Amino acid sequence: MSNRRSFLQTTSCLAALPLIRTSVANAIAPSDRLNIGFIGVGKMGGGHLGKFLGNEQVRVVAVCDVVKERLDHAKTMVEKRYGASAKSGEYRGVKTFDDFRDLLAMKEIDAVVIATPDHWHTIPCILAARAGKHIYCEKPLTHNIAEGRKLVDEVAQAKIVFQTGSQQRSEFGGHFRKAVEYIWNGRIGEVKRIRIGVGGPAKPCDLPTEEVPTGTDWDFWVGPAPLRGYNEILCPKGVHNHFPLWRSYQEFAGGALADMGAHHFDIAQWALKMDTSGPAKIIPPDDKTAEKGLRFVYKNGVEMIHNSFEGDIKADCVFEGTEGMILVSRGGISSRPSSILEQPLNENDKHVMPSNNHHLNWLEAIQAGASTICSAEVGHRSASICHLANIGYRLRRELSWDPGTEKFVNDSDANKHLSREVREPWKIV
Protein backbone atom coordinates (compact mmCIF):
# COMPACT_ATOMS: atom_id res chain seq x y z
CA MET A 1 0.00 0.00 0.00
CA SER A 2 1.72 3.14 -1.15
CA ASN A 3 -0.33 5.49 0.99
CA ARG A 4 -3.46 5.78 3.10
CA ARG A 5 -5.66 6.91 0.21
CA SER A 6 -4.81 4.02 -2.09
CA PHE A 7 -5.24 1.70 0.87
CA LEU A 8 -8.78 2.90 1.50
CA GLN A 9 -9.68 2.64 -2.18
CA THR A 10 -8.75 -1.02 -2.24
CA THR A 11 -10.52 -2.18 0.95
CA SER A 12 -13.57 -3.29 -1.01
CA CYS A 13 -11.42 -6.00 -2.61
CA LEU A 14 -10.24 -7.39 0.72
CA ALA A 15 -13.48 -8.72 2.23
CA ALA A 16 -12.30 -12.31 1.96
CA LEU A 17 -9.16 -11.70 4.01
CA PRO A 18 -9.04 -12.52 7.74
CA LEU A 19 -9.22 -9.67 10.20
CA ILE A 20 -5.86 -8.05 10.95
CA ARG A 21 -5.01 -8.68 14.60
CA THR A 22 -4.33 -5.93 17.09
CA SER A 23 -0.56 -6.29 16.78
CA VAL A 24 -0.63 -4.16 13.62
CA ALA A 25 -0.89 -1.10 15.85
CA ASN A 26 2.86 -1.20 16.29
CA ALA A 27 3.59 -1.15 12.56
CA ILE A 28 1.37 1.56 11.07
CA ALA A 29 3.17 4.17 9.00
CA PRO A 30 1.86 7.77 9.30
CA SER A 31 0.75 7.69 5.66
CA ASP A 32 -1.46 4.66 6.37
CA ARG A 33 -3.22 6.03 9.44
CA LEU A 34 -6.94 6.69 9.33
CA ASN A 35 -7.94 10.31 9.92
CA ILE A 36 -10.82 10.42 12.38
CA GLY A 37 -13.29 13.15 13.34
CA PHE A 38 -15.36 13.18 16.54
CA ILE A 39 -18.98 14.37 16.61
CA GLY A 40 -19.99 14.86 20.23
CA VAL A 41 -17.26 15.02 22.89
CA GLY A 42 -19.21 14.93 26.15
CA LYS A 43 -18.93 12.17 28.74
CA MET A 44 -19.10 9.22 26.33
CA GLY A 45 -17.46 10.94 23.37
CA GLY A 46 -14.61 12.16 25.56
CA GLY A 47 -14.02 8.60 26.71
CA HIS A 48 -13.82 7.36 23.14
CA LEU A 49 -11.52 10.25 22.25
CA GLY A 50 -9.07 9.34 25.00
CA LYS A 51 -8.87 5.73 23.81
CA PHE A 52 -8.40 6.57 20.13
CA LEU A 53 -5.71 9.12 20.97
CA GLY A 54 -3.65 6.22 22.30
CA ASN A 55 -4.00 4.20 19.09
CA GLU A 56 -1.23 4.55 16.51
CA GLN A 57 -3.51 3.31 13.72
CA VAL A 58 -5.47 6.56 13.70
CA ARG A 59 -5.02 10.33 13.82
CA VAL A 60 -7.72 12.53 15.34
CA VAL A 61 -7.91 15.55 13.05
CA ALA A 62 -11.22 17.20 14.01
CA VAL A 63 -13.67 17.48 16.90
CA CYS A 64 -17.20 18.88 17.05
CA ASP A 65 -19.63 19.84 19.82
CA VAL A 66 -22.38 22.41 20.43
CA VAL A 67 -20.97 23.30 23.88
CA LYS A 68 -17.85 25.47 23.57
CA GLU A 69 -16.23 24.34 26.82
CA ARG A 70 -16.41 20.71 25.78
CA LEU A 71 -15.10 21.53 22.32
CA ASP A 72 -12.14 23.44 23.77
CA HIS A 73 -11.47 20.64 26.24
CA ALA A 74 -11.39 18.04 23.45
CA LYS A 75 -9.05 20.21 21.39
CA THR A 76 -6.71 20.50 24.36
CA MET A 77 -6.78 16.70 24.85
CA VAL A 78 -5.71 16.12 21.26
CA GLU A 79 -3.00 18.79 21.30
CA LYS A 80 -1.58 17.54 24.60
CA ARG A 81 -1.47 13.91 23.50
CA TYR A 82 0.08 14.52 20.08
CA GLY A 83 2.26 17.34 21.30
CA ALA A 84 3.93 15.01 23.77
CA SER A 85 5.32 12.93 20.91
CA ALA A 86 6.17 15.84 18.59
CA LYS A 87 9.77 17.06 18.39
CA SER A 88 8.69 20.60 19.12
CA GLY A 89 6.48 19.50 22.02
CA GLU A 90 3.53 21.25 20.41
CA TYR A 91 0.70 20.16 18.12
CA ARG A 92 -1.86 22.37 16.39
CA GLY A 93 -3.27 19.99 13.78
CA VAL A 94 -6.80 19.47 15.11
CA LYS A 95 -9.73 21.49 13.76
CA THR A 96 -12.82 22.36 15.80
CA PHE A 97 -16.42 22.73 14.64
CA ASP A 98 -19.77 23.55 16.21
CA ASP A 99 -21.63 22.13 13.17
CA PHE A 100 -20.94 18.50 12.30
CA ARG A 101 -21.72 19.14 8.64
CA ASP A 102 -18.57 21.26 8.37
CA LEU A 103 -16.54 18.43 9.87
CA LEU A 104 -18.01 15.96 7.36
CA ALA A 105 -17.00 18.30 4.54
CA MET A 106 -13.31 17.70 5.33
CA LYS A 107 -12.05 15.50 2.51
CA GLU A 108 -9.12 14.25 4.55
CA ILE A 109 -11.39 12.62 7.15
CA ASP A 110 -11.78 8.86 6.61
CA ALA A 111 -13.99 7.95 9.54
CA VAL A 112 -16.08 9.49 12.32
CA VAL A 113 -17.02 8.61 15.88
CA ILE A 114 -20.54 9.80 16.77
CA ALA A 115 -21.34 10.08 20.49
CA THR A 116 -24.21 12.56 20.56
CA PRO A 117 -27.48 12.15 22.48
CA ASP A 118 -29.70 9.42 20.98
CA HIS A 119 -31.99 11.77 19.05
CA TRP A 120 -28.90 13.07 17.21
CA HIS A 121 -27.52 9.71 16.01
CA THR A 122 -29.33 9.08 12.74
CA ILE A 123 -28.86 12.35 10.86
CA PRO A 124 -25.07 12.59 11.33
CA CYS A 125 -24.78 8.88 10.48
CA ILE A 126 -26.70 9.26 7.22
CA LEU A 127 -24.78 12.36 6.17
CA ALA A 128 -21.47 10.73 7.13
CA ALA A 129 -22.36 7.67 5.06
CA ARG A 130 -23.23 9.88 2.09
CA ALA A 131 -19.84 11.57 2.53
CA GLY A 132 -18.12 8.17 2.37
CA LYS A 133 -16.92 8.15 5.99
CA HIS A 134 -16.68 4.95 8.02
CA ILE A 135 -18.77 5.23 11.19
CA TYR A 136 -18.60 4.24 14.85
CA CYS A 137 -21.86 5.33 16.48
CA GLU A 138 -22.96 4.99 20.07
CA LYS A 139 -25.95 2.92 21.11
CA PRO A 140 -28.96 2.92 21.20
CA LEU A 141 -28.39 3.41 17.51
CA THR A 142 -31.65 5.25 16.80
CA HIS A 143 -34.49 7.21 18.33
CA ASN A 144 -37.22 5.28 16.50
CA ILE A 145 -37.65 2.26 14.26
CA ALA A 146 -38.34 4.04 10.96
CA GLU A 147 -35.18 6.13 11.11
CA GLY A 148 -33.23 2.97 11.92
CA ARG A 149 -34.25 1.31 8.67
CA LYS A 150 -33.35 4.49 6.79
CA LEU A 151 -29.92 4.52 8.41
CA VAL A 152 -29.25 0.86 7.57
CA ASP A 153 -30.21 1.39 3.94
CA GLU A 154 -27.94 4.45 3.63
CA VAL A 155 -24.98 2.58 5.13
CA ALA A 156 -25.49 -0.33 2.75
CA GLN A 157 -25.69 1.99 -0.25
CA ALA A 158 -22.54 3.87 0.80
CA LYS A 159 -20.60 0.60 1.35
CA ILE A 160 -18.84 2.00 4.39
CA VAL A 161 -17.85 0.08 7.53
CA PHE A 162 -20.17 0.65 10.48
CA GLN A 163 -19.79 -0.24 14.15
CA THR A 164 -22.55 0.18 16.73
CA GLY A 165 -21.15 0.91 20.19
CA SER A 166 -22.55 -2.25 21.83
CA GLN A 167 -19.26 -3.01 23.54
CA GLN A 168 -20.57 -6.03 25.44
CA ARG A 169 -20.04 -8.04 22.24
CA SER A 170 -16.30 -7.48 22.59
CA GLU A 171 -15.40 -6.46 26.12
CA PHE A 172 -16.37 -6.72 29.83
CA GLY A 173 -14.24 -9.78 30.46
CA GLY A 174 -15.75 -11.72 27.59
CA HIS A 175 -18.55 -12.93 29.88
CA PHE A 176 -21.32 -12.17 27.40
CA ARG A 177 -19.37 -13.73 24.54
CA LYS A 178 -18.93 -16.91 26.57
CA ALA A 179 -22.64 -17.01 27.43
CA VAL A 180 -23.60 -16.73 23.77
CA GLU A 181 -21.17 -19.45 22.69
CA TYR A 182 -22.37 -21.88 25.37
CA ILE A 183 -25.97 -21.24 24.36
CA TRP A 184 -25.15 -21.68 20.65
CA ASN A 185 -23.58 -25.04 21.49
CA GLY A 186 -26.63 -26.30 23.37
CA ARG A 187 -25.19 -26.25 26.88
CA ILE A 188 -28.56 -25.25 28.39
CA GLY A 189 -30.59 -27.25 25.90
CA GLU A 190 -33.38 -25.47 24.06
CA VAL A 191 -33.76 -21.84 25.15
CA LYS A 192 -37.23 -21.21 26.56
CA ARG A 193 -37.05 -17.91 28.41
CA ILE A 194 -34.74 -14.91 28.78
CA ARG A 195 -34.94 -12.33 31.55
CA ILE A 196 -33.31 -8.95 31.00
CA GLY A 197 -32.52 -6.61 33.89
CA VAL A 198 -32.71 -2.97 32.84
CA GLY A 199 -34.61 0.13 34.02
CA GLY A 200 -37.97 1.56 33.03
CA PRO A 201 -39.35 3.17 29.86
CA ALA A 202 -38.97 6.79 28.76
CA LYS A 203 -41.30 9.53 29.99
CA PRO A 204 -42.37 12.89 28.53
CA CYS A 205 -39.98 15.70 29.45
CA ASP A 206 -41.48 18.04 32.06
CA LEU A 207 -38.35 19.90 33.16
CA PRO A 208 -38.57 23.66 33.77
CA THR A 209 -36.86 26.10 31.44
CA GLU A 210 -33.57 27.59 32.59
CA GLU A 211 -31.28 30.22 31.14
CA VAL A 212 -29.10 28.93 28.30
CA PRO A 213 -25.41 29.09 29.29
CA THR A 214 -23.04 31.19 27.21
CA GLY A 215 -21.27 29.02 24.67
CA THR A 216 -24.09 26.47 24.33
CA ASP A 217 -26.04 26.31 21.07
CA TRP A 218 -29.30 25.05 22.55
CA ASP A 219 -31.34 25.15 19.33
CA PHE A 220 -28.72 22.95 17.66
CA TRP A 221 -28.66 20.58 20.67
CA VAL A 222 -32.44 20.07 20.35
CA GLY A 223 -32.04 19.63 16.59
CA PRO A 224 -34.68 17.33 15.08
CA ALA A 225 -36.58 16.92 18.37
CA PRO A 226 -39.53 19.12 19.39
CA LEU A 227 -38.24 22.49 20.56
CA ARG A 228 -38.34 23.12 24.31
CA GLY A 229 -36.50 25.27 26.81
CA TYR A 230 -32.99 24.56 28.09
CA ASN A 231 -32.44 22.60 31.27
CA GLU A 232 -29.08 21.60 32.72
CA ILE A 233 -30.32 18.05 33.36
CA LEU A 234 -30.56 17.59 29.60
CA CYS A 235 -27.37 19.39 28.61
CA PRO A 236 -24.98 19.94 31.53
CA LYS A 237 -22.92 23.09 31.62
CA GLY A 238 -19.36 22.86 30.37
CA VAL A 239 -17.21 19.78 30.90
CA HIS A 240 -18.81 17.20 33.18
CA ASN A 241 -18.09 13.68 34.40
CA HIS A 242 -21.53 12.09 34.56
CA PHE A 243 -24.04 10.62 32.11
CA PRO A 244 -26.71 13.31 31.52
CA LEU A 245 -30.35 12.38 32.04
CA TRP A 246 -31.61 13.30 28.59
CA ARG A 247 -31.67 9.51 28.52
CA SER A 248 -34.84 9.51 30.62
CA TYR A 249 -37.07 11.52 28.28
CA GLN A 250 -38.89 10.22 25.22
CA GLU A 251 -38.27 13.36 23.16
CA PHE A 252 -34.55 12.56 23.18
CA ALA A 253 -34.12 8.88 24.09
CA GLY A 254 -35.78 5.67 25.25
CA GLY A 255 -35.33 5.83 29.01
CA ALA A 256 -33.19 3.52 31.13
CA LEU A 257 -34.91 0.66 29.29
CA ALA A 258 -33.15 1.64 26.07
CA ASP A 259 -29.93 2.99 27.56
CA MET A 260 -28.83 -0.37 29.00
CA GLY A 261 -31.37 -2.38 27.05
CA ALA A 262 -29.43 -1.63 23.88
CA HIS A 263 -26.67 -3.65 25.53
CA HIS A 264 -28.56 -6.49 27.22
CA PHE A 265 -31.33 -7.02 24.66
CA ASP A 266 -28.54 -7.01 22.08
CA ILE A 267 -26.91 -9.99 23.81
CA ALA A 268 -30.25 -11.80 23.93
CA GLN A 269 -30.85 -11.27 20.21
CA TRP A 270 -27.30 -12.48 19.53
CA ALA A 271 -27.77 -15.63 21.60
CA LEU A 272 -31.06 -16.37 19.80
CA LYS A 273 -29.42 -15.77 16.39
CA MET A 274 -32.00 -13.07 15.78
CA ASP A 275 -29.57 -10.31 14.77
CA THR A 276 -31.60 -9.52 11.66
CA SER A 277 -35.05 -10.22 13.05
CA GLY A 278 -37.10 -9.75 16.21
CA PRO A 279 -40.11 -10.87 18.25
CA ALA A 280 -43.65 -11.52 17.00
CA LYS A 281 -45.60 -10.21 19.99
CA ILE A 282 -45.19 -7.52 22.63
CA ILE A 283 -47.30 -8.10 25.75
CA PRO A 284 -47.31 -5.36 28.44
CA PRO A 285 -48.07 -6.25 32.09
CA ASP A 286 -51.68 -6.24 33.32
CA ASP A 287 -50.81 -3.51 35.81
CA LYS A 288 -51.29 -0.32 33.77
CA THR A 289 -48.78 1.56 35.92
CA ALA A 290 -46.04 -1.08 36.01
CA GLU A 291 -42.69 -0.26 34.42
CA LYS A 292 -41.47 -3.84 34.32
CA GLY A 293 -42.75 -7.23 33.29
CA LEU A 294 -43.36 -6.57 29.59
CA ARG A 295 -42.93 -9.76 27.54
CA PHE A 296 -41.65 -10.34 24.03
CA VAL A 297 -42.67 -13.58 22.37
CA TYR A 298 -40.68 -14.85 19.38
CA LYS A 299 -42.18 -16.93 16.60
CA ASN A 300 -40.44 -20.05 17.96
CA GLY A 301 -42.14 -19.55 21.34
CA VAL A 302 -39.16 -18.14 23.26
CA GLU A 303 -40.17 -15.49 25.79
CA MET A 304 -38.03 -12.49 26.74
CA ILE A 305 -39.16 -10.64 29.86
CA HIS A 306 -38.20 -7.12 30.88
CA ASN A 307 -36.92 -6.80 34.45
CA SER A 308 -38.87 -9.65 36.05
CA PHE A 309 -36.88 -12.10 38.17
CA GLU A 310 -37.63 -14.91 40.60
CA GLY A 311 -35.86 -15.35 43.94
CA ASP A 312 -32.09 -15.14 43.68
CA ILE A 313 -32.11 -15.76 39.94
CA LYS A 314 -31.10 -12.29 38.79
CA ALA A 315 -28.48 -10.90 36.39
CA ASP A 316 -28.15 -8.54 33.43
CA CYS A 317 -29.20 -11.46 31.23
CA VAL A 318 -30.66 -14.76 32.46
CA PHE A 319 -31.05 -17.52 29.86
CA GLU A 320 -33.33 -20.39 30.87
CA GLY A 321 -33.24 -23.63 28.87
CA THR A 322 -34.52 -27.16 29.03
CA GLU A 323 -31.28 -28.36 30.63
CA GLY A 324 -30.31 -25.45 32.87
CA MET A 325 -29.64 -21.74 32.87
CA ILE A 326 -26.85 -19.23 32.38
CA LEU A 327 -26.71 -15.96 34.32
CA VAL A 328 -24.40 -13.30 32.92
CA SER A 329 -23.60 -9.74 33.91
CA ARG A 330 -20.73 -7.35 33.34
CA GLY A 331 -19.17 -8.62 36.56
CA GLY A 332 -19.24 -12.32 35.76
CA ILE A 333 -21.01 -15.44 34.53
CA SER A 334 -22.47 -18.45 36.33
CA SER A 335 -24.76 -21.37 35.58
CA ARG A 336 -27.23 -23.70 37.20
CA PRO A 337 -26.12 -26.39 37.49
CA SER A 338 -22.52 -25.21 37.73
CA SER A 339 -21.38 -28.12 35.56
CA ILE A 340 -22.73 -26.33 32.45
CA LEU A 341 -19.73 -23.99 32.39
CA GLU A 342 -17.15 -26.44 33.69
CA GLN A 343 -16.55 -28.19 30.38
CA PRO A 344 -14.72 -25.80 28.02
CA LEU A 345 -15.62 -25.41 24.37
CA ASN A 346 -13.22 -26.68 21.72
CA GLU A 347 -12.21 -25.41 18.31
CA ASN A 348 -14.88 -27.50 16.58
CA ASP A 349 -17.68 -25.83 18.54
CA LYS A 350 -19.55 -22.75 17.33
CA HIS A 351 -17.81 -19.49 18.16
CA VAL A 352 -18.62 -15.79 17.85
CA MET A 353 -16.44 -13.38 15.87
CA PRO A 354 -13.04 -12.89 17.56
CA SER A 355 -12.96 -9.48 19.29
CA ASN A 356 -11.75 -8.28 22.66
CA ASN A 357 -11.65 -4.58 21.80
CA HIS A 358 -14.67 -2.91 20.16
CA HIS A 359 -12.69 0.01 18.72
CA LEU A 360 -10.05 -2.25 17.22
CA ASN A 361 -12.71 -4.52 15.76
CA TRP A 362 -13.99 -1.48 13.82
CA LEU A 363 -10.52 -0.46 12.66
CA GLU A 364 -9.66 -4.02 11.62
CA ALA A 365 -12.92 -4.27 9.67
CA ILE A 366 -12.06 -1.05 7.83
CA GLN A 367 -8.63 -2.40 6.99
CA ALA A 368 -10.03 -5.71 5.77
CA GLY A 369 -13.15 -4.36 4.08
CA ALA A 370 -15.14 -6.69 6.34
CA SER A 371 -18.18 -6.44 8.57
CA THR A 372 -17.89 -5.50 12.25
CA ILE A 373 -19.18 -7.47 15.20
CA CYS A 374 -22.12 -5.05 15.56
CA SER A 375 -23.12 -3.69 12.17
CA ALA A 376 -25.76 -1.06 11.42
CA GLU A 377 -28.37 -3.78 10.83
CA VAL A 378 -27.57 -5.44 14.16
CA GLY A 379 -27.56 -2.12 16.02
CA HIS A 380 -30.90 -1.19 14.45
CA ARG A 381 -32.52 -4.49 15.39
CA SER A 382 -31.31 -4.30 18.99
CA ALA A 383 -32.49 -0.69 19.30
CA SER A 384 -35.83 -1.78 17.81
CA ILE A 385 -36.41 -4.10 20.78
CA CYS A 386 -36.10 -1.07 23.06
CA HIS A 387 -38.44 0.99 20.88
CA LEU A 388 -41.01 -1.83 20.80
CA ALA A 389 -40.91 -2.10 24.58
CA ASN A 390 -41.44 1.65 24.96
CA ILE A 391 -44.39 1.52 22.56
CA GLY A 392 -45.83 -1.43 24.46
CA TYR A 393 -45.63 0.39 27.79
CA ARG A 394 -47.11 3.50 26.18
CA LEU A 395 -50.10 1.77 24.55
CA ARG A 396 -50.62 -0.85 27.31
CA ARG A 397 -52.08 -3.52 25.06
CA GLU A 398 -50.87 -6.62 23.25
CA LEU A 399 -49.21 -5.89 19.91
CA SER A 400 -48.39 -8.16 16.98
CA TRP A 401 -45.13 -7.35 15.21
CA ASP A 402 -43.83 -8.42 11.82
CA PRO A 403 -40.00 -8.22 11.94
CA GLY A 404 -39.86 -8.67 8.17
CA THR A 405 -41.89 -5.61 7.24
CA GLU A 406 -41.04 -3.84 10.53
CA LYS A 407 -44.70 -2.95 11.02
CA PHE A 408 -47.37 -3.77 13.58
CA VAL A 409 -49.89 -6.18 12.10
CA ASN A 410 -53.26 -4.57 11.25
CA ASP A 411 -52.67 -1.79 13.77
CA SER A 412 -52.50 1.66 12.22
CA ASP A 413 -52.55 3.37 15.62
CA ALA A 414 -49.49 1.49 16.84
CA ASN A 415 -47.70 2.10 13.53
CA LYS A 416 -47.93 5.84 14.17
CA HIS A 417 -45.34 5.32 16.91
CA LEU A 418 -42.70 3.96 14.53
CA SER A 419 -41.56 7.45 13.51
CA ARG A 420 -42.06 11.10 14.33
CA GLU A 421 -42.02 14.42 12.56
CA VAL A 422 -38.55 15.91 12.35
CA ARG A 423 -38.21 19.59 13.24
CA GLU A 424 -37.10 21.81 10.41
CA PRO A 425 -34.57 22.20 8.93
CA TRP A 426 -33.38 18.71 9.88
CA LYS A 427 -35.56 16.53 7.66
CA ILE A 428 -33.39 14.71 5.13
CA VAL A 429 -34.48 12.66 2.13
N, C-alpha and C positions, 0 to 999 in steps of 0.2 A: 504494500500500500504506500504510494508515494506521498500522500498527504491525507489530512482528515476529510477533505471534501470528496476526493475520489473514493475513499473508504466508505463514506456514507452512501455514495451513489451505487455501490456494488452490494450493499447489504441484502437487497432483494434476491440476490442469486445465492445467498448463503444459508437459506432456511434449512437445508438438509444437514448442515454441520452441527456437531454437538456444541452445547453451551461452553463458552470459554470460562474456565474456573477463575476464582478470585485472585490467583497468583499473578494474573496479568497486570495487576495494579502496579507492580514494581517494574514493569517494562514498557510503559506507555510514553512514547515520544511526545513532546509538546504539540507537534503538528497533527497528532492523531487524537488529541483530547477532544471530548465533546464540550461545546460551549453551552452552558445552561443558564436559563433565566428563572427567577423565582417570582411567582405571583401570589402575594400574601405572605407576610413575614411576621405574623403574630406568634402566639405560643407554639402552635404546631409547626408552622412554616419556619420559625426560627430554629426549632429542633432539627428539622430536615437540613436547613442551611448549614448548621454546625457540622453535621455528619458528612455532607458532600464536600465541604471545604477541606476535609481531611482525606479526600479521595483523589489520587493522582490521575485517575482516568478522565476527570472532568475539570473544567474551569468555569467558575461562576462569573459571568460577565454583566449581569443586570439583575436588579431587584425592583419590586413594585409593591406599593401599599398605599392605601388612602389615608393613613395616619402618618403624619410627617415624622414624629418621634420614632416610630417603628422603622420607617424607611431609613432614617439617618443611622439608627442603631445597626441595621443590617449592613449598610454601606461600611460602617466602621468595622464590623466583624470581618467582612471580606478583605478590606484593606490591611487590617492587622494580621490576618492569617497569611496572606500572600506577601505582605511586606516583610514578614519575618524570614522568608526564604529568598528575598530579592537581595542582590548585591548592595543596592543603595539603602536597603532597610525600609524602603517606602514602596507603596503600590497605589496607583490611581486609575486602575483599568476597569472599574465597575461603574456602570451607568445606573441612574435611578429614575424611576417613573412613578407618577401617581395615576396613570391610565395604562392598563395592561395592553391595550391595543397598540400603543407606541412601542412597548417592549416586543410584541409579536412582529412588529414591522422590521426589527433588526435582522438583516439577512444572515449575519454571522451566528445567530443563535440556532442550535441544533435541537434543543430539547427544553422543556419547561417543567417545573414543579409547581403544582397548583394547590395551595393550602388556604383557601378562602373559606368563609362560612358556607354552609351547604347550599344555600340558595344562589350562590355565586360560582358553583362548580361547572354547570353545563355550558354556559355561554363562552367562558374562556377556553374550555376544552374544544368546543366546536370551532372556534376561530383559530385556535392553535393548530388543530388538525388541518384546517383549510390552508394554513400557512406552512404546512409540511413539517411541523415540529413534533418530535416524540413527546409523550406526555406521561408524567407521574401525577395522579390526582388523588387527593385524600378521599376517604370514605366518610359517610355514605355518599356514594358517587353522585346521586341526583336528589332533587327536591320532590320530584313526582315521576310516575311511571312513564308518561308520554314523552317527557324530555329525555328520559333514559334511552328509549328506543331511538330517538333522533340522534343522540350522542353516539350510540353504537354504530348506526348506519354511517355517520360522518367519518368515524375512525376507520371503518372498513374501506370506505371509498378513498380515503387519503393514504391508506396503506402505511400508516405510521405505527410505531410500537407503543403500546399503552399498558400502564401498570396502575391498578387500583390499590390504594394504600391499606389493604387488609393484611397487615403484617403478621397476623397469627398463622398465615399459611407458610411463613418462612421462619419466624423467630419465636420468642418466649419459650426457650428451652426445647423446642421441637415437640412439646407435649401434644399439641393439636394434630401435628403431622402423624405422630405415632398412633393417636386414637383413630384417625381416618384409615391408616394402613391396616390396623388390626380389624377394623370393621369391614374393610374391603375384602379381607382374607377370611371372613366368616368366624372370627374368634368369639363373637357373641351370638352366633347363629343368625337368624333372620331378624332384622331390625323391625321392631313393632312401635316403639314410642321414643320420642326425643323431648327432653325438657330443657328449655333455654332460660337462663337466669339473667335478665336485664330489667331496667326500670320501666316506667310507665310511658304512655303515649304523649304526644305533643298537645299543647293547649293554646288557645288564642292569646295573643300578647295584650296585656292590660297594664303595662308599665306606664308611669307618668312621664310627661315630657320634661326634659332637662335642657339646660343651655348647652349648645354644641361647643366643644372645646376648640380653641384655636389650633389650626393645623390638621383638623379632621374634616374630610369631605363626606359629610353625612348623606347627602343625596346619592352620591356614588356608592356608599356602603349599602344603602337600601337597594339600589339598582333595580332589578326586575320585580322585586317584591312590592306589595302595596305600601305607599308612602305613609310614614308615621313619624312622630317626634323622636328625637335622640334620647337615649337612656344609657347610662354608663354600664348597666348590666349587659346590654347587647354589645356595645363596643367600648371596652375599657379605655380609659385615658392613657395615652403614651405606651411605654413598654411595660408589660405586665408578665407575671409568672403563673397564671392560672388559666384554666379553660373557661372562656366566657359562656354565660348561660343563654346566648341566642339559641343554643341547642334545645332549649325547653319549649320554644314557641313555634307554632305551626306555620307562621308566615315565613320563617327562615330555616326551619329544620323539622325533624321528626321526633323530637323529645328524646329522653334517655333510652326509650325503646329502640330508636334508630341509631343513636350514637354508639352504643355498644352492641346493639343488635346487628349492625352491619358487620361486626366481627363474628359474633357467636352464631347467628343464623347462617352466615357464610360458611362456617365450619360444618354445620348440619347439612346444608345443601351439597357441600363437597363430599361428605361421607355417604350421602344418599345417591351420589352421581347425578345430581339434578342441577349441575352448573348452568345448563341452558334451558331450564324448565322451571317448574314451581308447583305449588299445591293446586288442588281442585276445589277445595271448599275452605271458607274462613268462617269460624263459628265463635262469636263473642260469648262471654259468660252471661248467665241468666241475670245476675245482679247488674242492673243498668248503671251503677256507679263504680263498679269494680274496674281497676286498672291492671288486672292480671287475670290469667286463666283463659285467654283467647286461644282457640285451637285451630291449627291448620290440618287439613286432611289431604293426603296425596292420593293420586289415582290408585296406587297399589295398596292403600289402606293404612299406611304409616301415619301416625299422628305426631304433630309437633306442638307442644304446649308452651305458652309464654308464661314464665315465672310462676309455675305451680309445682311444688315439690312435696314429697311425702317423707315425714320423719327426718332421719339424718342423711337421706339421699338428696344431696344438693351440691351443685357445681355450676360453672359457667355453662357447660354442656353435659347432659346426662343422656347416654344412649342405652336404651333398654331393648334386649333381644330375647330370642327364645332360649338362649343358653347362658345368659348372664348380662351384665351391664358394665359399661365403661363410664367413669366420671372424670372429666377433664376440665381444668382451669388453667389460668396463666401460671399459677404456682405449682402445678403438678398434675399427675394422672394416677388413677387407681382403678381397680376393677373388683367386681363381685361375681364369682369368687376370685380371690387373688391369683389363682393359677392361670387365669386368662392372659395375663401380661408376663407370666414367668417364662414362657417359651418364646424365644426370640424369633423374628421372621428371618427368612433366608433369601438369597438372591433370586430364587425362582418364584418368590411370592410377589404379589402386586405391590407396587410402590408409587408414591406421589413424586412429582417433579423434584429433583434435587434443588434445594435452596435453603440456606441458613442466614441469608441477608437479603431483605426485600429490595433495598436500593440496588445492590449488586445484581440481583436477578434481572432487574430492569435494564441495567447497563449491558449485561451479558446478552440479553435478548436483542438489544439494539445492535450490538456488534455482530451477532449471528443472524440477524434478520429473522428471529424466531418469536414465538409467542411467550408472554410472561406467565407467571404462576397465577396471576389474577387479572385477566384481560378486561376490556371494557364490557364485553358481554357478561362475564362472570360478575363483575362489580355491579352492573345494572340489575341482574337477576337477584343478587343478594339484597341490594337496596330495595327492590320491589317487594320482598317479603316484609320489610319494615313499613313500606307504604301501605301494603294490604292490611297489615295489622292496625295501623292508624285509622284507615278507612273503616275497618270492622268495628273498632271501638267508637268511632264517630257515629256510625249508622245504627249500631246495636241490633243487628239482625244477621241471620245466616246469609252468606253470599256464595255464589258459584262462580268459579274463576276458570277461564280457559288460558293456560300458559302459552298456547300456540298463537292465538290471536291477541293475547294480552288485553282481553276485555272481560268484563263481567257478563255472564250469560243471561240474556233477556232481562237486563236491568239497566235501563237508561239513566235512572237516578244515580245509581252507584257509579256508572261510567263517567258522570260529570266530575267525579273526584280524581280522575286519572290525570288531569292537567289543570292549569289555571291560566288566567289572562296575565300576560307579561306587561309590566308597566313600560310605557314609552320612555325613551327611544330604544329599548333593549330587545324588542322582538326581532328575531333573525329568521330568515327563510333559506 
